[in-house]
Amino acid sequence: MMALQEMIRASNDDMIREILEMREKGRHDEATRLYRAEQKGMEKGMEKGKIELARELYKDGYPIEKLAVKFNVSVEKMKELLTCSEA
């Protein structure tokens, strides 16, 4: 009930309404930033998982050329991924 009364009062005051709109926009922007960061983190995690899988397959004798085709990268890129140390 208090929130409703505050909204009614705010709708009558342009300055307060503008502040509330700015606050809401800030919340929305922050939620968007967090969502994008989460998506990027998930993509990185998936990429790391693919590299680990390629390394395991290579250790098991899977040829680099076939790995490159399987993971849709050049042979040179696959060699780089297989030999670079993990961070």
Secondary structure, DSSP 8 states (H G I E B T S, - for coil): -HHHHHHHHHHT-HHHHHHHHHHHHHHHHHHHHHHHHHHHHHHHHHHHHHHHHHHHHHHTT--HHHHHHHTT--HHHHHHHHHS---
